[in-house]
Amino acid sequence: MSIVCRVEKDRNFTVMHNFHLRDKNISNKAKGLLSLVLSLPEDWDYSVKGLVTLSSDGYDSIKTTLKELEASGYLVRERIRDEYGHLKEMIYCFYEIPQKDKTEDKLLGEGMPTEGK
Protein backbone atom coordinates (compact mmCIF):
# COMPACT_ATOMS: atom_id res chain seq x y z
CA MET A 1 0.00 0.00 0.00
CA SER A 2 1.32 3.44 -0.87
CA ILE A 3 0.46 6.76 0.67
CA VAL A 4 -0.08 9.80 -1.50
CA CYS A 5 0.25 13.24 0.03
CA ARG A 6 -0.52 16.34 -1.99
CA VAL A 7 -0.11 19.96 -1.09
CA GLU A 8 -2.75 22.32 -2.39
CA LYS A 9 -1.12 25.41 -3.84
CA ASP A 10 -3.78 27.97 -4.50
CA ARG A 11 -1.92 31.09 -3.35
CA ASN A 12 1.23 32.31 -1.65
CA PHE A 13 3.60 29.75 -3.19
CA THR A 14 6.82 29.87 -5.19
CA VAL A 15 7.75 28.09 -8.41
CA MET A 16 11.46 27.38 -8.74
CA HIS A 17 13.82 25.09 -10.58
CA ASN A 18 14.64 21.77 -8.86
CA PHE A 19 18.33 21.91 -9.83
CA HIS A 20 19.63 23.32 -6.55
CA LEU A 21 17.38 21.04 -4.51
CA ARG A 22 19.02 17.98 -6.09
CA ASP A 23 22.58 19.32 -6.08
CA LYS A 24 24.63 17.00 -3.87
CA ASN A 25 27.48 19.52 -3.82
CA ILE A 26 25.72 21.97 -1.49
CA SER A 27 24.39 21.53 2.02
CA ASN A 28 20.73 21.30 2.95
CA LYS A 29 21.18 24.63 4.72
CA ALA A 30 22.35 26.23 1.46
CA LYS A 31 19.43 24.65 -0.41
CA GLY A 32 17.01 26.06 2.16
CA LEU A 33 18.48 29.56 2.13
CA LEU A 34 18.53 29.66 -1.67
CA SER A 35 14.92 28.47 -1.78
CA LEU A 36 13.96 31.16 0.73
CA VAL A 37 15.78 33.84 -1.25
CA LEU A 38 14.12 32.75 -4.50
CA SER A 39 10.73 33.20 -2.82
CA LEU A 40 11.42 36.82 -1.84
CA PRO A 41 10.43 39.91 -3.86
CA GLU A 42 13.17 41.60 -5.87
CA ASP A 43 13.19 44.67 -3.61
CA TRP A 44 14.01 42.64 -0.48
CA ASP A 45 17.10 43.52 1.59
CA TYR A 46 19.36 40.63 0.54
CA SER A 47 22.18 41.67 2.87
CA VAL A 48 23.24 39.32 5.64
CA LYS A 49 21.38 41.51 8.13
CA GLY A 50 18.23 41.43 6.01
CA LEU A 51 18.33 37.64 5.63
CA VAL A 52 18.95 37.12 9.36
CA THR A 53 15.53 38.64 10.05
CA LEU A 54 13.88 35.67 8.29
CA SER A 55 15.19 32.76 10.34
CA SER A 56 16.53 31.59 13.67
CA ASP A 57 20.04 31.39 12.17
CA GLY A 58 22.42 34.09 13.28
CA TYR A 59 24.60 36.49 11.34
CA ASP A 60 27.64 34.15 11.10
CA SER A 61 25.50 31.20 9.97
CA ILE A 62 23.86 33.20 7.16
CA LYS A 63 27.21 34.69 6.15
CA THR A 64 28.81 31.23 5.94
CA THR A 65 25.89 29.86 3.93
CA LEU A 66 26.07 32.78 1.49
CA LYS A 67 29.78 32.04 1.00
CA GLU A 68 28.88 28.42 0.21
CA LEU A 69 26.30 29.54 -2.36
CA GLU A 70 28.85 31.93 -3.86
CA ALA A 71 31.53 29.22 -4.08
CA SER A 72 28.99 26.92 -5.75
CA GLY A 73 27.97 29.51 -8.34
CA TYR A 74 24.43 30.12 -7.09
CA LEU A 75 25.33 33.62 -5.85
CA VAL A 76 27.37 36.29 -7.55
CA ARG A 77 28.16 39.36 -5.46
CA GLU A 78 29.51 42.61 -6.85
CA ARG A 79 30.89 45.49 -4.79
CA ILE A 80 30.06 48.94 -6.11
CA ARG A 81 32.47 51.78 -5.35
CA ASP A 82 31.94 55.51 -5.61
CA GLU A 83 34.17 57.86 -7.63
CA TYR A 84 36.64 58.00 -4.70
CA GLY A 85 37.01 54.22 -4.47
CA HIS A 86 34.97 53.90 -1.29
CA LEU A 87 32.68 50.89 -0.94
CA LYS A 88 29.14 52.01 -1.62
CA GLU A 89 26.89 48.98 -1.96
CA MET A 90 26.82 45.27 -2.70
CA ILE A 91 24.74 43.76 -5.48
CA TYR A 92 23.55 40.19 -4.87
CA CYS A 93 22.53 38.07 -7.89
CA PHE A 94 21.05 34.67 -7.02
CA TYR A 95 20.66 31.96 -9.65
CA GLU A 96 18.53 28.83 -9.78
CA ILE A 97 21.27 27.08 -11.74
CA PRO A 98 24.95 27.76 -10.90
CA GLN A 99 26.90 30.14 -13.09
CA LYS A 100 30.03 29.12 -14.96
CA ASP A 101 33.24 28.72 -13.04
CA LYS A 102 35.46 31.19 -14.85
CA THR A 103 38.66 29.46 -13.77
CA GLU A 104 37.65 26.06 -15.15
CA ASP A 105 35.21 27.35 -17.81
CA LYS A 106 32.63 24.73 -16.97
CA LEU A 107 29.17 24.83 -15.48
CA LEU A 108 29.29 24.26 -11.75
CA GLY A 109 27.30 21.12 -10.99
CA GLU A 110 27.89 19.82 -14.51
CA GLY A 111 27.37 16.08 -14.85
CA MET A 112 24.98 15.98 -11.93
CA PRO A 113 21.94 13.76 -12.50
CA THR A 114 18.71 15.73 -12.88
CA GLU A 115 16.36 12.74 -13.07
CA GLY A 116 15.99 9.51 -11.17
CA LYS A 117 17.24 8.52 -7.74
C-alpha positions as a printed NumPy array, in Angstrom:
array([[  0.   ,   0.   ,   0.   ],
       [  1.319,   3.44 ,  -0.87 ],
       [  0.462,   6.762,   0.67 ],
       [ -0.083,   9.803,  -1.498],
       [  0.253,  13.237,   0.028],
       [ -0.524,  16.336,  -1.988],
       [ -0.108,  19.96 ,  -1.086],
       [ -2.746,  22.319,  -2.392],
       [ -1.12 ,  25.408,  -3.843],
       [ -3.784,  27.966,  -4.504],
       [ -1.922,  31.089,  -3.346],
       [  1.228,  32.305,  -1.654],
       [  3.599,  29.753,  -3.192],
       [  6.818,  29.875,  -5.193],
       [  7.746,  28.085,  -8.405],
       [ 11.456,  27.384,  -8.745],
       [ 13.822,  25.092, -10.583],
       [ 14.642,  21.774,  -8.864],
       [ 18.328,  21.911,  -9.83 ],
       [ 19.63 ,  23.324,  -6.548],
       [ 17.377,  21.039,  -4.511],
       [ 19.02 ,  17.985,  -6.087],
       [ 22.576,  19.319,  -6.079],
       [ 24.633,  17.004,  -3.867],
       [ 27.484,  19.523,  -3.815],
       [ 25.717,  21.972,  -1.492],
       [ 24.388,  21.526,   2.022],
       [ 20.731,  21.302,   2.946],
       [ 21.175,  24.634,   4.72 ],
       [ 22.346,  26.234,   1.46 ],
       [ 19.427,  24.655,  -0.408],
       [ 17.014,  26.055,   2.156],
       [ 18.481,  29.557,   2.128],
       [ 18.528,  29.664,  -1.673],
       [ 14.921,  28.468,  -1.782],
       [ 13.965,  31.159,   0.726],
       [ 15.783,  33.841,  -1.252],
       [ 14.117,  32.755,  -4.497],
       [ 10.734,  33.196,  -2.821],
       [ 11.415,  36.823,  -1.839],
       [ 10.435,  39.905,  -3.859],
       [ 13.175,  41.6  ,  -5.87 ],
       [ 13.19 ,  44.669,  -3.615],
       [ 14.011,  42.644,  -0.479],
       [ 17.103,  43.518,   1.587],
       [ 19.361,  40.627,   0.543],
       [ 22.178,  41.675,   2.865],
       [ 23.239,  39.315,   5.639],
       [ 21.382,  41.512,   8.131],
       [ 18.234,  41.429,   6.007],
       [ 18.327,  37.64 ,   5.629],
       [ 18.949,  37.124,   9.359],
       [ 15.528,  38.636,  10.051],
       [ 13.876,  35.672,   8.294],
       [ 15.189,  32.758,  10.343],
       [ 16.528,  31.595,  13.67 ],
       [ 20.039,  31.387,  12.169],
       [ 22.421,  34.088,  13.279],
       [ 24.604,  36.486,  11.341],
       [ 27.636,  34.15 ,  11.104],
       [ 25.503,  31.205,   9.972],
       [ 23.864,  33.197,   7.161],
       [ 27.212,  34.694,   6.151],
       [ 28.814,  31.228,   5.935],
       [ 25.895,  29.859,   3.929],
       [ 26.074,  32.777,   1.485],
       [ 29.781,  32.037,   1.002],
       [ 28.878,  28.418,   0.215],
       [ 26.298,  29.544,  -2.356],
       [ 28.852,  31.931,  -3.857],
       [ 31.53 ,  29.217,  -4.077],
       [ 28.991,  26.92 ,  -5.748],
       [ 27.967,  29.511,  -8.342],
       [ 24.43 ,  30.123,  -7.086],
       [ 25.326,  33.615,  -5.845],
       [ 27.374,  36.291,  -7.55 ],
       [ 28.158,  39.364,  -5.462],
       [ 29.506,  42.609,  -6.851],
       [ 30.89 ,  45.488,  -4.787],
       [ 30.055,  48.943,  -6.112],
       [ 32.472,  51.778,  -5.347],
       [ 31.942,  55.513,  -5.605],
       [ 34.175,  57.863,  -7.625],
       [ 36.641,  57.996,  -4.701],
       [ 37.011,  54.216,  -4.472],
       [ 34.97 ,  53.897,  -1.286],
       [ 32.677,  50.895,  -0.945],
       [ 29.142,  52.012,  -1.624],
       [ 26.891,  48.979,  -1.965],
       [ 26.82 ,  45.273,  -2.702],
       [ 24.739,  43.759,  -5.479],
       [ 23.551,  40.188,  -4.87 ],
       [ 22.529,  38.066,  -7.886],
       [ 21.055,  34.672,  -7.016],
       [ 20.655,  31.961,  -9.646],
       [ 18.53 ,  28.828,  -9.778],
       [ 21.272,  27.077, -11.743],
       [ 24.949,  27.76 , -10.901],
       [ 26.895,  30.141, -13.091],
       [ 30.032,  29.118, -14.959],
       [ 33.237,  28.721, -13.039],
       [ 35.458,  31.188, -14.851],
       [ 38.661,  29.458, -13.773],
       [ 37.653,  26.062, -15.148],
       [ 35.207,  27.347, -17.814],
       [ 32.627,  24.728, -16.969],
       [ 29.17 ,  24.825, -15.482],
       [ 29.292,  24.258, -11.746],
       [ 27.298,  21.117, -10.988],
       [ 27.892,  19.818, -14.512],
       [ 27.367,  16.078, -14.854],
       [ 24.977,  15.982, -11.934],
       [ 21.941,  13.758, -12.497],
       [ 18.713,  15.733, -12.88 ],
       [ 16.356,  12.739, -13.073],
       [ 15.987,   9.506, -11.171],
       [ 17.242,   8.523,  -7.742]])
